[in-house]
Amino acid sequence: MTHINVLDPGASPLDYFGFELRRHREAAGLTQRQLGDILNYTGSLVGQIETARKLPTQEFSERADAALETGGLLSRLVELVMRSQLPAWFRQVAELEVRATEINSFQTHMILGLLQTPAYARAVLGAVNRSDLEDRTAVRLARQKLFEKEEHPVFWAILSEAALILEIGDREIMHGQLAHLLTFRDNPRINIQVLPFSAGSHAGLTGSFDLYRFAGDPTILYTESYGSGHPTANPDTVKDCSLRYDHLQAAALSLKDSADLIRRVMEDRYGEQLA
């Protein structure tokens, strides 16, 4: 267990966050309990974050910034903290997401992480392993801050109709997830198309994949298997999957028809969960 007196701010972004939180708290003349009272958290939680035993949330960071007048330091650091907690094999993908000017994603059976609701993400991540589930969910959802940036990547997602039908979690979770997809309907930088079952045999039968496009660098293809990711800039492979993506877009429903199908599935299959 890390002790506060020997916390090394250079050990990790999480340790650095704890070090800075402690430094600013002490400069303000506050105990952990006093700061916790101001932030509406327990002093114990403040202590756990200061000693790198607990992940800070975005909300905690923003409240601490305001209370300690840090100029937004902790809110900026929390993005690095969350990224550092991703599985090692996935961290390169998180970097690609941030750098890309355009992301093209094809998903065969579930909603991809950048579009997941908290409940859906929790159900996906907890399907086999429920340890540290809240922290792992928070880390996944933190990637979605990408879309809050003024110039975030243009994002195209093609979802197989199976992703709308496969019941992840329960009916209420699915209703909320599909409703969330519909919130992007009028956003020209986040585009969602559905590949219907009626498309039959299609160019994505081999599996899900993502393409990351950049202003001045080669396009990166990313595929994934159990516990590992496989990015590649091999020109022939990228060219092949780019062509596949073009064919998938041609076979998919239009943006409007996709939204209409998402709404129908939400209402017809999960509609009883409406409040």
Rosetta silent file (secondary structure, phi, psi, omega in degrees, C-alpha in Angstrom):
SEQUENCE: MTHINVLDPGASPLDYFGFELRRHREAAGLTQRQLGDILNYTGSLVGQIETARKLPTQEFSERADAALETGGLLSRLVELVMRSQLPAWFRQVAELEVRATEINSFQTHMILGLLQTPAYARAVLGAVNRSDLEDRTAVRLARQKLFEKEEHPVFWAILSEAALILEIGDREIMHGQLAHLLTFRDNPRINIQVLPFSAGSHAGLTGSFDLYRFAGDPTILYTESYGSGHPTANPDTVKDCSLRYDHLQAAALSLKDSADLIRRVMEDRYGEQLA
SCORE:     score description
SCORE:     0.000 S_00000001
   1 L     0.000  131.893 -179.917    0.000    0.000    0.000 S_00000001
   2 L   -71.772  131.091  177.528    1.356    3.417   -0.967 S_00000001
   3 L   -98.796  141.870 -173.101    1.959    5.705    2.034 S_00000001
   4 H   -60.188  -30.910 -177.035    1.355    9.406    1.595 S_00000001
   5 H   -74.742  -16.273 -179.308    4.787   10.360    2.929 S_00000001
   6 H  -118.464   14.805  179.605    6.577    8.321    0.253 S_00000001
   7 L   -60.504  125.450 -178.834    4.237    8.958   -2.665 S_00000001
   8 L   -99.249  109.022 -177.019    6.341    9.369   -5.800 S_00000001
   9 L   -65.106  -15.970  179.126    4.689   11.854   -8.197 S_00000001
  10 L   -90.929   -1.032 -175.199    6.777   10.453  -11.043 S_00000001
  11 L   -72.000  -35.722 -178.721    5.566    6.889  -10.585 S_00000001
  12 L  -170.022  163.064  174.477    2.375    7.275  -12.628 S_00000001
  13 H   -57.507  -33.767  178.625   -0.258    9.857  -13.614 S_00000001
  14 H   -66.362  -42.614  176.934   -2.389    8.558  -10.713 S_00000001
  15 H   -64.137  -40.142  179.821    0.442    9.176   -8.221 S_00000001
  16 H   -64.540  -40.590  177.213    1.037   12.624   -9.719 S_00000001
  17 H   -59.674  -48.228 -179.860   -2.653   13.476   -9.349 S_00000001
  18 H   -60.735  -40.430  178.799   -2.575   12.417   -5.683 S_00000001
  19 H   -61.657  -46.160 -178.364    0.587   14.417   -5.069 S_00000001
  20 H   -68.697  -38.430  177.197   -0.910   17.580   -6.585 S_00000001
  21 H   -61.185  -47.213  179.679   -4.197   17.150   -4.726 S_00000001
  22 H   -61.742  -44.237 -177.453   -2.332   16.803   -1.433 S_00000001
  23 H   -60.788  -45.870 -178.732   -0.056   19.754   -2.218 S_00000001
  24 H   -71.320  -34.601  177.944   -2.941   22.100   -3.020 S_00000001
  25 H   -64.286  -47.185 -178.860   -5.003   20.877   -0.050 S_00000001
  26 H   -66.235  -35.578  177.537   -2.193   21.500    2.394 S_00000001
  27 H   -64.098  -28.682  178.074   -1.484   24.904    0.828 S_00000001
  28 L   -84.286   -3.794  178.844   -5.126   25.777    1.518 S_00000001
  29 L    72.213   31.519 -176.825   -4.718   24.724    5.162 S_00000001
  30 L  -112.096  144.952  170.194   -7.354   21.996    4.948 S_00000001
  31 L   -83.051  169.302  177.075   -7.446   18.494    6.377 S_00000001
  32 H   -60.522  -41.252  179.340   -8.679   15.622    4.275 S_00000001
  33 H   -64.502  -42.448 -179.643  -11.961   15.636    6.194 S_00000001
  34 H   -63.316  -43.239  177.578  -12.408   19.378    5.737 S_00000001
  35 H   -64.895  -40.914  177.336  -11.808   19.163    2.015 S_00000001
  36 H   -58.541  -42.068  178.306  -14.155   16.199    1.820 S_00000001
  37 H   -61.847  -40.329  179.938  -16.882   18.195    3.549 S_00000001
  38 H   -66.016  -38.779 -176.165  -16.430   21.042    1.071 S_00000001
  39 H   -86.442   -8.111 -175.118  -16.563   18.680   -1.910 S_00000001
  40 L    68.454   36.292  171.949  -19.396   16.572   -0.472 S_00000001
  41 L  -126.929  168.723  178.267  -17.169   13.485   -0.338 S_00000001
  42 L   -79.762  152.919  174.163  -15.715   11.630    2.622 S_00000001
  43 H   -62.187  -31.398  178.239  -12.308   12.512    3.999 S_00000001
  44 H   -62.270  -41.075  178.829  -11.444    8.843    3.552 S_00000001
  45 H   -64.720  -42.155  177.022  -12.029    9.116   -0.199 S_00000001
  46 H   -56.786  -44.713  179.881   -9.816   12.203   -0.370 S_00000001
  47 H   -63.717  -39.818  179.601   -7.101   10.225    1.410 S_00000001
  48 H   -65.330  -37.994  178.284   -7.450    7.259   -0.937 S_00000001
  49 H   -70.246  -39.935  179.503   -7.101    9.509   -3.978 S_00000001
  50 H   -63.874  -28.940 -178.576   -4.118   11.310   -2.455 S_00000001
  51 L  -101.716   17.293  174.487   -2.363    7.975   -1.896 S_00000001
  52 L    60.022   31.089  176.682   -3.163    6.648   -5.396 S_00000001
  53 L  -103.315   -4.796 -178.946   -5.437    3.922   -4.075 S_00000001
  54 L  -144.729  139.299  178.866   -8.597    5.249   -5.719 S_00000001
  55 L   -76.238  134.908  173.483   -9.285    6.759   -9.121 S_00000001
  56 L   -76.963  147.589  174.097  -10.544   10.356   -9.112 S_00000001
  57 L   -94.751  167.556  176.266  -13.664   11.057  -11.150 S_00000001
  58 H   -61.938  -41.040 -179.273  -14.170   14.019  -13.437 S_00000001
  59 H   -63.480  -45.175  177.567  -16.747   15.409  -11.009 S_00000001
  60 H   -57.941  -45.787 -176.684  -14.388   15.089   -8.039 S_00000001
  61 H   -62.500  -43.258 -179.724  -11.616   16.799  -10.011 S_00000001
  62 H   -65.659  -40.737  178.022  -13.812   19.718  -11.051 S_00000001
  63 H   -65.631  -41.591  179.906  -15.060   20.247   -7.498 S_00000001
  64 H   -65.984  -39.255  176.427  -11.520   20.076   -6.119 S_00000001
  65 H   -58.253  -45.168 -178.222  -10.298   22.555   -8.735 S_00000001
  66 H   -67.040  -43.247 -176.586  -12.999   25.018   -7.719 S_00000001
  67 H   -70.031  -36.642 -175.052  -12.461   24.568   -3.976 S_00000001
  68 H   -98.837   -1.085  178.177   -8.661   24.737   -4.133 S_00000001
  69 L    52.626   55.877 -176.805   -8.481   27.335   -6.930 S_00000001
  70 L   -90.318   -3.278 -177.533   -6.051   25.267   -8.984 S_00000001
  71 L    73.871   23.619  178.054   -6.897   26.842  -12.326 S_00000001
  72 L    85.593   10.842 -176.597   -8.297   23.577  -13.674 S_00000001
  73 H   -58.058  -49.313 -174.748   -5.121   21.568  -13.065 S_00000001
  74 H   -67.870  -35.487  177.544   -6.821   18.486  -11.643 S_00000001
  75 H   -65.021  -32.982  176.166   -9.485   18.408  -14.352 S_00000001
  76 H   -74.081  -40.409 -178.191   -6.731   18.349  -16.959 S_00000001
  77 H   -66.793  -31.636 -174.096   -4.739   15.702  -15.116 S_00000001
  78 H   -63.390  -28.546  176.536   -7.701   13.353  -14.716 S_00000001
  79 H   -63.665  -42.336  177.333   -7.717   12.692  -18.481 S_00000001
  80 H   -66.283  -38.849  178.922   -4.129   11.425  -18.255 S_00000001
  81 H   -60.044  -49.116 -177.771   -5.005    9.377  -15.182 S_00000001
  82 H   -63.480  -40.762 -179.362   -7.888    7.648  -16.931 S_00000001
  83 H   -65.138  -35.893 -178.771   -5.856    6.945  -20.049 S_00000001
  84 H   -69.908  -18.080 -178.736   -3.053    5.434  -17.964 S_00000001
  85 L   -89.652   -6.195  175.517   -5.528    2.984  -16.412 S_00000001
  86 L   -64.288  153.046  174.308   -6.500    1.461  -19.737 S_00000001
  87 L   -54.527  142.560 -174.419   -5.128   -2.029  -20.412 S_00000001
  88 H   -53.897  -38.971 -177.016   -1.576   -1.676  -21.710 S_00000001
  89 H   -71.277  -14.284 -176.888   -2.468   -3.216  -25.061 S_00000001
  90 H  -101.656  -10.167 -173.339   -5.260   -0.647  -25.574 S_00000001
  91 H   -63.261  -34.730  178.438   -3.404    2.556  -24.706 S_00000001
  92 H   -62.659  -35.190  178.605   -2.107    3.031  -28.237 S_00000001
  93 H   -65.373  -41.485  178.031   -5.706    2.985  -29.459 S_00000001
  94 H   -60.616  -36.445  176.773   -6.654    5.726  -27.018 S_00000001
  95 H   -68.004  -39.572  177.891   -3.815    7.811  -28.441 S_00000001
  96 H   -62.703  -39.988  179.107   -5.041    7.142  -31.976 S_00000001
  97 H   -59.345  -42.122 -177.340   -8.525    8.294  -31.009 S_00000001
  98 H   -70.724  -35.951 -174.362   -7.192   11.599  -29.740 S_00000001
  99 H   -86.029  -23.219 -171.722   -4.940   12.250  -32.761 S_00000001
 100 L   -66.959  149.191  171.690   -7.240   11.126  -35.565 S_00000001
 101 L   -93.896  -21.767  177.380   -9.099   13.528  -37.814 S_00000001
 102 E  -149.983  139.145  176.900  -11.594   10.804  -38.752 S_00000001
 103 E  -123.182  127.721  174.128  -12.552    7.474  -37.211 S_00000001
 104 E  -114.620  125.289 -176.575  -14.434    4.767  -39.117 S_00000001
 105 E  -128.747  135.954  171.883  -15.736    1.892  -37.012 S_00000001
 106 E  -121.514  126.736 -177.396  -17.588   -1.297  -37.910 S_00000001
 107 E  -124.526  130.687 -173.497  -19.055   -3.372  -35.077 S_00000001
 108 L   -86.720  -28.610 -169.397  -20.605   -6.787  -35.533 S_00000001
 109 L  -144.943   -7.785  176.691  -22.453   -7.465  -32.296 S_00000001
 110 L  -148.723  165.347  177.663  -22.340   -4.682  -29.702 S_00000001
 111 L   -71.882  133.457 -177.994  -22.240   -0.909  -29.323 S_00000001
 112 L   -71.931  158.993 -172.091  -18.654    0.332  -29.346 S_00000001
 113 H   -55.963  -38.247 -177.112  -17.108    1.919  -26.256 S_00000001
 114 H   -66.375  -15.447 -178.904  -17.160    5.517  -27.492 S_00000001
 115 H  -115.131    7.047 -175.573  -20.966    5.354  -27.745 S_00000001
 116 L   -79.702  145.410  170.331  -21.768    3.279  -24.649 S_00000001
 117 L   -81.008  163.379  177.557  -23.884    4.483  -21.747 S_00000001
 118 H   -57.045  -42.986 -177.739  -22.550    3.895  -18.215 S_00000001
 119 H   -66.557  -40.933  179.313  -25.035    1.074  -17.587 S_00000001
 120 H   -66.474  -45.406  178.930  -24.257   -0.650  -20.886 S_00000001
 121 H   -59.660  -42.055  179.998  -20.494   -0.299  -20.368 S_00000001
 122 H   -62.711  -40.300 -179.884  -20.825   -1.728  -16.859 S_00000001
 123 H   -67.520  -39.434  178.777  -22.783   -4.715  -18.195 S_00000001
 124 H   -65.924  -50.173 -176.059  -20.199   -5.380  -20.924 S_00000001
 125 H   -69.389  -26.623 -177.756  -17.186   -5.079  -18.633 S_00000001
 126 L   -93.190    5.889 -176.215  -18.820   -7.107  -15.870 S_00000001
 127 L   -62.101  -35.600 -179.178  -19.859  -10.035  -18.048 S_00000001
 128 L  -118.166  -37.681 -174.361  -16.851  -12.122  -16.937 S_00000001
 129 L  -128.627  117.148 -178.274  -14.961  -10.039  -14.386 S_00000001
 130 L  -103.238    6.535  178.967  -16.697   -7.784  -11.853 S_00000001
 131 L   -70.997  139.241  179.434  -13.585   -6.764   -9.896 S_00000001
 132 L    49.429   37.031 -171.018  -12.990   -2.992   -9.755 S_00000001
 133 H   -63.620  -40.932 -178.278  -16.000   -2.670  -12.041 S_00000001
 134 H   -65.396  -42.135  178.813  -16.827    0.943  -11.232 S_00000001
 135 H   -65.758  -42.799 -179.355  -13.263    2.098  -11.835 S_00000001
 136 H   -65.512  -35.483  176.775  -12.979    0.125  -15.078 S_00000001
 137 H   -66.322  -44.175  179.703  -16.280    1.583  -16.257 S_00000001
 138 H   -61.175  -38.597  179.298  -15.153    5.116  -15.430 S_00000001
 139 H   -64.220  -43.987  178.520  -11.926    4.560  -17.381 S_00000001
 140 H   -63.374  -45.913 -176.777  -13.836    3.400  -20.455 S_00000001
 141 H   -67.251  -27.175  179.999  -16.327    6.272  -20.311 S_00000001
 142 H   -61.495  -26.565  177.840  -13.532    8.821  -19.910 S_00000001
 143 H   -62.574  -24.135 -177.726  -12.564    8.149  -23.521 S_00000001
 144 H   -71.455  -11.857  175.204  -15.835    9.764  -24.561 S_00000001
 145 H   -62.458  -15.808  173.763  -14.512   13.166  -23.506 S_00000001
 146 H   -50.239  -39.489 -175.705  -12.957   13.055  -26.955 S_00000001
 147 H   -77.775   -7.407  178.171  -16.308   14.265  -28.300 S_00000001
 148 H   -87.098  -11.577  179.652  -16.315   17.297  -26.003 S_00000001
 149 L   -72.375  145.907 -175.545  -13.326   18.801  -27.774 S_00000001
 150 L   -60.107  -39.297 -179.933  -14.116   21.630  -30.168 S_00000001
 151 L  -117.172   62.041  179.010  -12.408   19.880  -33.093 S_00000001
 152 L   -77.330  162.232 -178.102  -12.992   16.222  -32.308 S_00000001
 153 L   -58.962  147.395  167.287  -12.598   13.613  -35.068 S_00000001
 154 E   -68.647  130.276 -171.096  -15.378   13.089  -37.574 S_00000001
 155 E  -121.649  124.060  175.299  -16.814    9.775  -36.436 S_00000001
 156 E  -118.890  123.573  177.179  -18.603    7.191  -38.572 S_00000001
 157 E  -120.547  128.744  171.415  -19.961    4.063  -36.911 S_00000001
 158 E  -110.497  119.694 -179.158  -21.587    1.189  -38.753 S_00000001
 159 E  -110.680  131.064  170.647  -23.395   -1.155  -36.379 S_00000001
 160 E   -63.167  146.607  177.150  -24.755   -4.513  -37.362 S_00000001
 161 H   -56.615  -25.661  178.031  -28.455   -4.798  -36.552 S_00000001
 162 H   -59.025  -31.684 -179.732  -27.356   -7.579  -34.203 S_00000001
 163 H   -66.592  -25.020  178.003  -25.844   -4.915  -31.930 S_00000001
 164 H   -82.619  -27.091 -173.427  -29.335   -3.478  -31.435 S_00000001
 165 H   -90.767  -38.743 -177.880  -30.905   -6.870  -30.749 S_00000001
 166 L   -60.793  117.739 -173.128  -28.329   -8.534  -28.491 S_00000001
 167 L   -83.486   98.070  177.272  -29.623   -7.792  -24.992 S_00000001
 168 L   -88.821  123.284 -178.315  -26.653   -6.568  -22.964 S_00000001
 169 L    82.173 -102.061  176.937  -27.553   -6.254  -19.279 S_00000001
 170 L  -150.103 -176.226 -174.696  -31.339   -6.041  -19.326 S_00000001
 171 H   -65.963  -36.562  179.219  -34.177   -4.418  -21.256 S_00000001
 172 H   -65.831  -41.681  177.964  -33.934   -1.132  -19.389 S_00000001
 173 H   -61.681  -43.013 -179.776  -30.217   -0.874  -20.111 S_00000001
 174 H   -66.121  -39.441  177.727  -30.836   -1.565  -23.793 S_00000001
 175 H   -60.269  -44.912  179.283  -33.609    1.030  -23.962 S_00000001
 176 H   -64.913  -37.718 -179.557  -31.277    3.610  -22.466 S_00000001
 177 H   -66.834  -44.536 -179.099  -28.443    2.638  -24.797 S_00000001
 178 H   -69.492  -35.424  175.352  -30.532    2.909  -27.951 S_00000001
 179 H   -62.361  -37.498  178.333  -32.012    6.201  -26.755 S_00000001
 180 H   -63.350  -41.443  177.939  -28.457    7.447  -26.296 S_00000001
 181 H   -58.638  -36.293 -178.302  -27.600    6.558  -29.899 S_00000001
 182 H   -70.231  -18.984 -179.953  -30.522    8.685  -31.060 S_00000001
 183 L   -68.856  -16.236 -179.886  -29.121   11.761  -29.307 S_00000001
 184 L   -91.234    3.907 -170.772  -26.443   11.941  -32.031 S_00000001
 185 L   -57.251  -36.683 -176.401  -28.986   12.108  -34.830 S_00000001
 186 L  -103.421   15.963  179.501  -28.456   15.798  -35.592 S_00000001
 187 L   -98.681  108.727 -175.549  -24.700   15.857  -34.967 S_00000001
 188 L   -69.355  -11.412 -179.525  -22.892   16.019  -38.333 S_00000001
 189 L   -99.361   -6.042  175.790  -19.588   14.939  -36.763 S_00000001
 190 E  -128.912  107.930 -171.519  -20.977   11.761  -35.155 S_00000001
 191 E  -120.184  129.819 -176.100  -22.737    9.546  -37.685 S_00000001
 192 E  -123.167  121.919  175.251  -24.357    6.182  -36.980 S_00000001
 193 E  -118.697  150.538  178.804  -25.514    3.759  -39.651 S_00000001
 194 E  -111.917  130.665  173.074  -27.059    0.328  -39.172 S_00000001
 195 E   -89.980  108.439 -172.855  -26.210   -2.641  -41.380 S_00000001
 196 L   -75.749  158.648  176.024  -29.550   -4.496  -41.486 S_00000001
 197 H   -57.218  -31.852 -177.733  -29.980   -8.255  -41.396 S_00000001
 198 H   -65.787  -12.526  177.461  -31.494   -7.945  -44.864 S_00000001
 199 H   -66.856  -21.722  179.066  -28.042   -7.007  -46.234 S_00000001
 200 L    65.173 -141.530  178.180  -27.182  -10.685  -46.065 S_00000001
 201 L   -61.978  133.956 -175.107  -23.582  -11.582  -46.911 S_00000001
 202 L  -144.284  176.037 -172.557  -21.426   -8.476  -46.543 S_00000001
 203 L   -76.123   -5.966 -177.964  -17.846   -7.190  -46.522 S_00000001
 204 L  -109.726   19.884 -176.826  -17.515   -7.283  -42.732 S_00000001
 205 L   -64.164  -22.767  179.914  -18.183  -10.963  -42.083 S_00000001
 206 L   -68.432  -28.888  177.697  -14.588  -11.445  -40.923 S_00000001
 207 L   144.777  178.484 -178.369  -15.233   -9.228  -37.882 S_00000001
 208 L   -68.911  151.967  174.104  -15.185   -5.766  -36.361 S_00000001
 209 E  -160.998  159.769  177.959  -12.496   -3.228  -37.247 S_00000001
 210 E  -127.811  146.367  174.164  -11.637    0.458  -36.921 S_00000001
 211 E  -120.754  126.946  178.528   -9.821    2.829  -39.266 S_00000001
 212 E  -110.237  119.554 -177.166   -8.034    5.890  -37.893 S_00000001
 213 E  -109.364  144.602 -173.989   -7.296    8.597  -40.451 S_00000001
 214 L  -131.146  159.321 -177.951   -4.874   11.492  -39.895 S_00000001
 215 L   -66.776  -41.425 -174.369   -4.042   14.782  -41.580 S_00000001
 216 L  -129.732    9.693 -177.622   -0.409   13.969  -42.310 S_00000001
 217 L  -124.551  160.466  179.611    0.175   10.345  -41.306 S_00000001
 218 L   -62.484  151.132  175.274   -0.795    6.977  -42.792 S_00000001
 219 L   -66.610  141.880  178.610   -4.184    5.495  -41.908 S_00000001
 220 E  -111.092  131.168  172.253   -4.098    2.894  -39.106 S_00000001
 221 E   -97.256  135.960  178.885   -6.257   -0.220  -39.098 S_00000001
 222 E  -127.353  126.885  171.231   -7.150   -1.643  -35.694 S_00000001
 223 E  -125.354  166.322 -171.778   -8.583   -5.075  -34.959 S_00000001
 224 E  -141.075  144.476  171.881   -8.988   -6.807  -31.629 S_00000001
 225 E  -132.280 -177.752 -176.642   -8.950  -10.286  -30.134 S_00000001
 226 L   -59.660  114.265  174.387   -9.227  -11.560  -26.572 S_00000001
 227 L    73.706   13.315  178.783   -6.845   -9.536  -24.414 S_00000001
 228 E  -156.352  152.230  177.256   -4.908   -7.963  -27.268 S_00000001
 229 E  -119.950  155.756 -173.213   -5.172   -5.311  -29.955 S_00000001
 230 E  -135.329   84.839  173.783   -3.622   -5.270  -33.408 S_00000001
 231 E   -82.768  144.647  176.931   -2.933   -1.877  -35.014 S_00000001
 232 E  -150.474  145.991  174.403   -1.257   -1.854  -38.405 S_00000001
 233 L  -111.254   13.976  178.963   -0.313    0.677  -41.072 S_00000001
 234 L   -54.747  118.396 -172.727    0.426   -2.005  -43.679 S_00000001
 235 H   -56.560  -40.848 -177.807   -0.713   -0.295  -46.912 S_00000001
 236 H   -67.867  -41.492  179.799   -2.238   -3.424  -48.469 S_00000001
 237 H   -67.876  -42.805  178.473   -4.186   -4.352  -45.342 S_00000001
 238 H   -63.327  -42.316  179.581   -5.385   -0.782  -44.806 S_00000001
 239 H   -61.918  -43.114  179.533   -6.406   -0.517  -48.468 S_00000001
 240 H   -61.186  -46.611 -177.258   -8.361   -3.779  -48.243 S_00000001
 241 H   -75.157  -27.642  174.086  -10.267   -2.754  -45.117 S_00000001
 242 H   -64.544  -41.626  176.580  -10.899    0.753  -46.437 S_00000001
 243 H   -65.129  -41.024  176.853  -12.571   -0.836  -49.461 S_00000001
 244 H   -58.999  -42.065 -178.663  -14.522   -3.142  -47.158 S_00000001
 245 H   -64.394  -39.936  177.117  -15.693   -0.122  -45.186 S_00000001
 246 H   -58.805  -42.777  179.418  -16.874    1.591  -48.382 S_00000001
 247 H   -67.847  -36.691  177.884  -18.912   -1.495  -49.247 S_00000001
 248 H   -65.244  -40.911  177.449  -20.341   -1.684  -45.731 S_00000001
 249 H   -63.068  -38.614  179.518  -21.448    1.950  -45.938 S_00000001
 250 H   -66.315  -34.309 -178.947  -23.088    1.255  -49.287 S_00000001
 251 H   -83.330  -20.169 -177.226  -24.960   -1.733  -47.821 S_00000001
 252 L   -75.518  161.438  175.198  -25.947    0.057  -44.607 S_00000001
 253 L   -69.193  156.775  174.577  -29.126    2.063  -44.141 S_00000001
 254 L   -62.484  166.737  178.441  -29.005    5.828  -44.574 S_00000001
 255 H   -56.480  -44.107 -178.802  -28.494    7.960  -41.462 S_00000001
 256 H   -66.738  -48.236 -179.183  -32.223    8.709  -41.320 S_00000001
 257 H   -65.980  -32.119  176.755  -33.333    5.129  -41.916 S_00000001
 258 H   -64.742  -45.207  178.483  -30.773    3.916  -39.383 S_00000001
 259 H   -62.656  -38.756  178.562  -32.161    6.255  -36.735 S_00000001
 260 H   -63.995  -39.876  178.822  -35.681    5.101  -37.579 S_00000001
 261 H   -67.666  -42.523  177.800  -34.659    1.453  -37.141 S_00000001
 262 H   -58.308  -43.012  179.675  -32.920    2.186  -33.835 S_00000001
 263 H   -65.094  -41.366 -179.582  -36.097    3.908  -32.616 S_00000001
 264 H   -63.595  -44.253  178.860  -38.319    1.014  -33.739 S_00000001
 265 H   -63.307  -42.743  179.999  -36.151   -1.562  -31.974 S_00000001
 266 H   -59.105  -44.699 -175.618  -36.039    0.625  -28.859 S_00000001
 267 H   -80.319  -42.781 -174.815  -39.826    1.012  -28.769 S_00000001
 268 H   -77.719  -39.011 -175.721  -40.943   -2.412  -30.028 S_00000001
 269 H   -91.627  -34.332 -175.139  -38.396   -4.590  -28.252 S_00000001
 270 H  -123.181   14.439 -170.633  -37.650   -2.534  -25.143 S_00000001
 271 H   -65.555  -25.768 -178.883  -40.570   -0.085  -25.095 S_00000001
 272 H   -65.999  -11.109  179.515  -42.155   -1.266  -21.882 S_00000001
 273 H   -86.604   -1.964  176.740  -39.251    0.316  -20.068 S_00000001
 274 L   -59.626  138.315 -179.380  -40.373    3.785  -21.080 S_00000001
 275 L   -71.731    0.000    0.000  -41.011    5.948  -17.983 S_00000001
